[in-house]
Amino acid sequence: MEAQNILRAVIAALVVVALGGCVATTSKKAASLQPISVPSFEETKPIAFRKIVVKVPRNTPIGSVGAGLSCMKYADFTPRGGRYSLDEELFNDIFREELEAANYEVVGDPDQLFGDPEMDRANYFIAGLINDIESNVCYPWAGYGNTETASASVYMKIEWQIYDTLRRQVVMKVTTEGSSETEEAISRGDSITMESAFAIAVRNLLADQEFHNLVRHGKRDLQIVDAPALVSLAPADLTINASAGIDGDQLSQSVAIVRSASGHGSGFMITPDILMTNEHVIGGADKVRLIFGDGFEVEGTVVDRDTYRDVALVQLIDSERTPLSIGTTRINVGEDVYSYGAPLSEDYGGSLRKGIVSAYRISEGLDFIQSDADVNPGNSGGPLLDKDGNVVGVAVKGVFVAGAGTQGINFFIPIDRALAAFDVPILTTASAN
């Protein structure tokens, strides 16, 4: 009996030793660093996660699958090679959870199926390129019919690329690592381990001081709990009928390309530090990039918007520009007018096109000036000028026919109506009929 007990003990010990050796492991490990959290009295620029992509040499094994108590390898895990995406929805959730835990602002709604206006608010897009990965899995009880219980180990190295949506360029690249092991898991052991390794790589990104400094926004005034205060303009702030003819130099100083995360439009200065544009140009953005015709660039803060009238106000940060004069006289049908802006592409910024006032229209209860002065995508928010260079309208839309292009039927918001959306009175003559 004693001999049998000793034999059982020896067998048990051998099994324990065997089991101890069957845990899947990787050749590389990654430390888990402490993220730099954002204090509650500070804020960060809005961030959106775009995608995670694996890039490994074609037909190169990135791990192995083993079985048995000794975890003997019976297959290599070899992806098809090239670039391929992982489950972006899952990794988006992990990315969001890690950043929000450190008080970073993450925008974007993964449940939106047809466009996400929240993405317009993103100052930075972040994507990851996994250029080194090792994933090993072991099924110790496979010989006994159990193909669910497994140990897994994953290591990954990620090159993070941070893209400035307003400057339209990658402004930073940071490489971090992440690794994780599970000694025993049911079914999704390898997937769970990969998710954990990715989460650690994200935390290590948040531990990077340069990244933290880039997206940190500075102190928030504790007295302000709402959106930025609305701008209040008085007639004295506006330059009224001060122009005499079309002045190209003034237009280049006063009209800007308005760049947001989702595209571009146009806008013009109505005071030294306030620019007017369309609401649909800025979308959901809080910040935009303003690029003037004379080469000057500056960041702007959206301080007011009116969706119904489709106008918005943007305040220049620490800068002033020459405003355009505001026309106060109704332009008669048949008189010359000029549209100015960046049609189709930013490369065409500063385009001046001549037309006439074709008619005054009312659509859905709103007044519009109709003109054959062209409006293309990118013109939106730009000024309509009279022959003296005074702003009489704001470009908003044009009529297009598939296969035939523009039709010379374009619409502008009368400037008095645009200003009235923000309770800015100016001396006006008869309104449109």
matplotlib code that plots the C-alpha trace (Angstrom):
import matplotlib.pyplot as plt

x = [0.0, 2.8, 4.5, 1.3, 1.0, 4.6, 4.0, 0.8, 2.8, 5.6, 3.0, 1.3, 4.6, 5.4, 2.0, 2.5, 6.0, 4.5, 1.7, 4.1, 6.0, 3.0, 2.2, 2.5, 5.1, 6.7, 10.4, 9.7, 8.0, 6.9, 6.8, 3.5, 4.1, 2.0, -0.1, 0.2, -3.4, -5.0, -6.1, -9.8, -9.2, -7.4, -8.6, -7.2, -7.7, -10.4, -8.9, -10.4, -9.1, -9.2, -7.7, -5.2, -3.3, -0.9, 2.1, 4.3, 6.4, 4.4, 4.3, 6.3, 5.1, 4.1, 3.5, 2.7, 0.0, 1.0, -0.7, -0.2, 1.3, 4.6, 3.0, 4.7, 4.4, 2.3, 1.6, 2.9, 0.5, 1.2, -1.0, -1.4, 1.0, 0.8, -1.4, -4.7, -7.0, -8.0, -11.4, -11.5, -14.7, -13.2, -9.9, -11.7, -13.5, -10.3, -8.6, -11.5, -11.6, -7.9, -7.8, -11.0, -9.6, -6.8, -9.2, -8.4, -11.3, -12.1, -14.7, -16.5, -19.5, -18.8, -22.6, -23.1, -23.6, -24.0, -21.5, -20.5, -20.7, -18.7, -15.6, -15.7, -14.6, -11.4, -8.2, -6.2, -6.7, -4.7, -3.9, -1.6, 0.7, 1.7, 5.1, 6.1, 3.9, 4.2, 1.2, 1.6, -1.2, -1.1, -3.9, -2.6, -5.6, -6.1, -5.2, -8.1, -10.6, -10.5, -9.8, -11.2, -8.9, -5.7, -2.8, -1.8, 0.9, 1.0, 3.6, 3.2, 5.1, 2.9, 4.0, 1.4, 0.8, -0.9, -2.5, -3.4, -6.8, -6.4, -2.8, -3.5, -0.3, 1.2, 2.7, 4.1, 5.1, 5.5, 6.4, 5.2, 5.1, 2.5, 2.5, 0.2, -0.1, -3.0, -2.1, -5.5, -8.6, -11.7, -12.3, -11.1, -7.9, -5.7, -8.1, -8.4, -4.6, -4.2, -6.7, -4.8, -1.5, -3.1, -4.4, -0.9, 0.5, -2.1, -1.2, 2.4, 1.5, -0.3, 2.9, 4.8, 5.5, 5.7, 2.3, 0.8, 2.2, 0.8, -2.8, -3.0, -5.1, -4.2, -6.1, -9.8, -11.5, -13.3, -16.0, -16.9, -18.9, -20.7, -19.6, -17.6, -19.6, -21.5, -20.0, -21.9, -21.4, -22.6, -22.9, -19.9, -17.8, -18.7, -17.0, -20.0, -19.6, -16.0, -14.7, -14.4, -14.0, -12.7, -9.4, -7.5, -5.0, -7.7, -9.5, -6.4, -6.1, -9.8, -11.0, -9.8, -10.0, -11.8, -10.4, -12.1, -11.6, -14.2, -13.2, -12.9, -15.0, -14.5, -15.1, -14.5, -13.7, -16.5, -14.5, -10.7, -11.0, -14.4, -14.8, -18.2, -18.8, -21.5, -22.5, -22.2, -18.6, -17.5, -19.9, -19.4, -15.9, -15.0, -11.6, -10.8, -7.7, -7.9, -5.7, -5.7, -4.8, -1.7, -0.3, -1.2, -2.5, -4.1, -6.3, -9.9, -12.5, -16.1, -18.0, -21.5, -23.5, -27.0, -28.0, -31.3, -29.8, -26.6, -24.1, -21.3, -18.8, -15.2, -12.9, -9.2, -6.8, -4.3, -4.6, -6.4, -7.2, -8.7, -12.5, -14.4, -17.0, -20.7, -23.0, -26.2, -27.8, -30.0, -28.5, -30.9, -31.6, -29.1, -26.4, -22.9, -21.7, -18.7, -18.2, -14.9, -13.5, -11.8, -14.0, -13.4, -9.9, -7.8, -5.4, -8.0, -8.2, -8.6, -10.9, -13.0, -15.9, -18.2, -22.0, -25.2, -28.0, -30.5, -33.4, -34.4, -35.9, -37.6, -37.2, -38.6, -39.2, -35.6, -34.4, -31.7, -30.0, -29.8, -26.9, -25.0, -21.7, -20.6, -20.7, -18.9, -18.1, -15.4, -17.0, -19.5, -19.2, -17.3, -18.5, -20.7, -19.4, -21.0, -19.0, -17.5, -16.2, -18.8, -20.2, -23.8, -24.2, -22.7, -22.3, -24.3, -25.2, -25.4, -27.5, -25.7, -27.0, -25.4, -23.3, -23.9, -22.2, -23.1, -26.1, -25.4, -28.1, -26.4, -27.7, -26.3, -27.6, -28.3, -25.7, -28.3, -30.0, -26.8, -25.9, -29.4, -28.9, -26.6, -28.6, -26.2, -28.2, -27.0, -28.5, -30.4, -32.7, -35.7, -35.4, -35.7, -39.2]
y = [0.0, 2.4, 1.6, 2.4, 5.7, 6.6, 5.7, 7.9, 10.8, 10.4, 10.3, 13.3, 15.2, 14.3, 15.5, 18.8, 19.2, 18.4, 20.8, 23.5, 23.1, 23.3, 27.0, 28.8, 31.6, 34.1, 34.9, 38.7, 40.4, 44.0, 46.0, 47.6, 51.4, 53.7, 56.0, 59.8, 60.7, 64.0, 65.8, 66.6, 70.3, 69.9, 68.8, 67.2, 67.8, 65.3, 62.0, 59.4, 55.9, 54.9, 51.4, 48.8, 47.0, 44.0, 44.2, 41.1, 39.6, 37.3, 33.6, 34.3, 32.4, 34.7, 32.0, 28.3, 26.0, 23.2, 20.3, 17.8, 18.0, 18.9, 21.4, 19.9, 22.2, 20.6, 23.7, 27.2, 30.1, 31.8, 34.6, 35.3, 38.2, 41.9, 44.3, 43.1, 44.6, 43.1, 43.5, 47.3, 47.5, 45.5, 47.3, 50.6, 49.8, 48.8, 52.0, 54.1, 52.4, 52.9, 56.6, 57.5, 55.7, 58.3, 61.2, 61.7, 62.8, 60.2, 61.0, 58.9, 56.6, 53.0, 52.3, 55.0, 53.2, 56.1, 58.7, 60.0, 63.8, 63.3, 62.5, 66.2, 67.2, 65.1, 67.1, 63.9, 60.6, 57.7, 54.4, 51.6, 49.5, 46.1, 45.4, 42.7, 40.0, 36.6, 34.5, 31.0, 28.8, 25.4, 22.9, 20.6, 18.3, 17.9, 14.3, 13.7, 15.4, 18.8, 21.4, 24.4, 24.7, 26.4, 28.6, 31.5, 34.2, 37.2, 39.9, 42.8, 46.0, 48.8, 51.9, 54.6, 57.3, 60.5, 62.5, 66.2, 66.5, 70.3, 70.3, 67.2, 65.5, 62.9, 64.9, 62.1, 58.5, 56.5, 52.8, 50.8, 47.2, 45.0, 41.4, 39.1, 35.5, 33.3, 30.0, 28.5, 29.8, 28.4, 28.8, 32.4, 32.2, 33.4, 36.3, 37.4, 37.4, 39.5, 42.0, 42.3, 42.8, 45.5, 47.2, 47.3, 48.7, 51.5, 52.2, 52.4, 55.0, 57.0, 56.8, 58.7, 62.2, 63.6, 62.2, 63.5, 67.0, 66.9, 66.1, 68.0, 71.2, 73.1, 74.4, 74.7, 77.6, 76.0, 78.7, 77.6, 74.5, 75.1, 75.6, 78.8, 82.0, 83.2, 86.1, 89.4, 91.7, 95.3, 97.4, 99.4, 96.2, 95.8, 97.7, 99.1, 100.2, 101.1, 99.5, 101.0, 98.2, 94.7, 94.6, 91.4, 92.1, 92.8, 89.6, 87.5, 89.0, 88.7, 85.4, 82.0, 78.4, 76.8, 73.3, 70.8, 67.1, 66.3, 68.6, 72.3, 75.3, 79.1, 81.9, 85.7, 88.1, 90.3, 91.8, 91.7, 88.4, 86.9, 84.9, 83.9, 80.6, 78.0, 75.7, 72.7, 73.6, 73.2, 70.3, 69.1, 70.6, 72.8, 73.8, 74.5, 75.6, 78.9, 79.4, 82.9, 83.8, 85.6, 82.4, 83.2, 80.2, 80.1, 77.9, 79.1, 78.3, 77.8, 80.2, 80.1, 78.3, 78.4, 75.1, 76.4, 79.4, 77.4, 80.0, 79.9, 82.2, 81.3, 83.3, 83.6, 82.6, 85.4, 87.0, 89.7, 90.2, 92.9, 92.5, 92.8, 95.6, 94.8, 95.9, 97.6, 98.3, 95.7, 94.5, 94.7, 91.8, 92.0, 93.8, 92.3, 90.3, 88.1, 84.9, 84.2, 81.1, 77.8, 75.7, 71.9, 71.9, 73.9, 74.4, 76.7, 79.0, 82.7, 82.0, 85.1, 84.4, 87.0, 86.7, 88.7, 88.6, 86.3, 86.5, 86.5, 83.3, 82.0, 78.3, 76.6, 80.0, 81.2, 84.1, 83.4, 85.4, 83.5, 84.1, 82.6, 83.3, 79.7, 77.9, 74.5, 72.4, 74.3, 77.7, 77.2, 79.9, 82.3, 85.9, 87.2, 90.7, 93.6, 95.7, 97.8, 94.7, 94.8, 91.5, 91.1, 87.3, 84.0, 81.1, 78.1, 75.8, 75.3, 73.2, 70.2, 67.8, 64.4, 64.3, 67.9, 69.7, 73.1, 74.9, 78.5, 78.3, 79.1, 80.4, 82.8, 83.8, 87.6, 89.1, 90.8, 87.4, 85.8, 88.4, 88.4, 84.7, 86.0, 89.1, 91.4, 94.3, 96.4, 99.2, 97.5, 98.4, 96.4, 92.7, 90.1, 89.4]
z = [0.0, 0.9, -2.3, -4.3, -2.5, -3.3, -7.0, -7.1, -5.6, -8.2, -11.0, -9.7, -9.4, -13.0, -14.2, -12.3, -13.9, -17.3, -16.9, -15.7, -18.9, -21.2, -20.8, -24.1, -24.0, -26.4, -26.9, -26.2, -23.2, -22.8, -19.6, -18.6, -17.9, -15.9, -18.1, -17.6, -16.6, -17.3, -14.1, -13.9, -14.2, -17.6, -20.9, -24.1, -27.7, -29.1, -30.4, -32.6, -33.2, -36.9, -37.3, -36.4, -39.2, -39.0, -41.4, -41.5, -44.3, -46.5, -45.4, -42.3, -39.2, -36.4, -33.8, -33.2, -32.1, -29.7, -28.0, -25.2, -21.7, -23.2, -25.5, -28.6, -31.6, -34.4, -36.6, -37.4, -37.4, -40.8, -42.0, -45.7, -45.4, -46.4, -44.5, -43.0, -40.4, -37.0, -35.5, -35.5, -33.5, -30.7, -30.7, -30.9, -27.7, -25.9, -27.1, -25.9, -22.5, -21.9, -22.9, -21.0, -17.9, -18.1, -18.7, -22.4, -24.6, -27.3, -30.0, -32.5, -32.1, -33.2, -33.5, -36.2, -39.5, -41.9, -41.0, -37.6, -37.0, -33.8, -36.0, -37.2, -33.7, -33.7, -33.7, -34.1, -35.7, -34.3, -36.1, -35.3, -37.5, -35.8, -37.4, -35.0, -33.5, -31.9, -30.9, -29.4, -28.2, -26.4, -25.9, -23.1, -23.0, -26.8, -26.5, -24.2, -26.5, -24.8, -27.5, -25.6, -22.6, -23.7, -22.6, -24.8, -25.0, -27.3, -27.9, -30.3, -31.3, -32.6, -34.5, -33.6, -36.1, -34.9, -37.7, -37.3, -39.0, -39.5, -40.7, -42.8, -41.9, -39.5, -36.7, -34.5, -34.6, -31.4, -31.0, -28.0, -27.0, -25.3, -24.2, -22.2, -21.1, -19.9, -18.2, -18.8, -20.6, -22.2, -26.0, -26.7, -24.8, -27.7, -28.5, -24.9, -24.7, -27.8, -26.5, -23.2, -25.1, -27.2, -24.1, -22.5, -25.8, -25.5, -21.9, -22.9, -25.5, -22.8, -20.7, -23.5, -22.3, -25.9, -26.8, -23.6, -24.3, -27.9, -27.1, -23.8, -24.1, -21.0, -18.0, -18.2, -16.5, -13.6, -13.8, -17.4, -17.6, -20.9, -24.4, -25.3, -24.7, -27.7, -29.5, -29.3, -32.2, -32.5, -35.6, -34.5, -34.9, -38.5, -41.4, -43.3, -47.0, -46.6, -49.9, -53.3, -55.9, -55.8, -54.0, -54.5, -51.8, -49.2, -50.3, -49.7, -46.2, -45.3, -46.9, -45.7, -46.5, -43.6, -43.0, -40.7, -40.2, -42.8, -45.6, -46.4, -47.2, -47.3, -44.8, -44.5, -41.7, -40.4, -37.6, -36.9, -35.0, -36.1, -39.4, -40.8, -42.7, -43.2, -40.4, -42.7, -43.4, -39.8, -39.1, -35.5, -35.1, -32.2, -33.9, -37.5, -39.5, -41.3, -44.3, -45.8, -49.3, -48.3, -46.7, -43.1, -41.1, -37.7, -35.6, -35.1, -32.4, -33.3, -31.0, -32.4, -35.1, -36.5, -38.2, -39.6, -41.3, -42.0, -40.7, -38.1, -36.4, -35.8, -33.6, -34.5, -31.7, -30.8, -34.3, -36.1, -39.8, -41.9, -42.1, -45.3, -45.5, -45.2, -48.0, -46.8, -50.2, -51.9, -55.2, -58.1, -60.4, -63.3, -61.4, -61.3, -58.3, -57.6, -55.7, -54.0, -52.3, -52.8, -55.2, -55.4, -54.0, -51.6, -54.5, -56.1, -53.1, -54.0, -57.1, -58.1, -60.4, -61.9, -62.4, -62.0, -59.5, -61.3, -58.8, -55.1, -53.9, -50.8, -50.1, -47.0, -45.4, -46.0, -48.2, -50.8, -53.5, -56.8, -59.1, -61.9, -60.1, -59.6, -56.3, -56.2, -53.1, -51.3, -52.0, -49.2, -46.6, -48.9, -49.7, -52.5, -53.3, -55.1, -57.6, -54.8, -52.9, -50.1, -48.8, -49.8, -49.3, -48.1, -50.5, -49.5, -52.4, -56.2, -58.5, -60.1, -62.7, -62.9, -66.1, -66.8, -63.9, -62.7, -64.1, -63.3, -60.6, -57.2, -53.9, -51.3, -47.9, -47.8, -45.5, -43.3, -42.8, -42.0, -39.4, -38.0, -37.0, -34.3, -33.4, -35.3, -36.7, -39.6, -41.6, -44.4, -47.2, -48.4, -47.8, -50.5, -51.9]

ax = plt.figure().add_subplot(projection="3d")
ax.plot(x, y, z, "-o")
ax.set_aspect("equal")
plt.show()
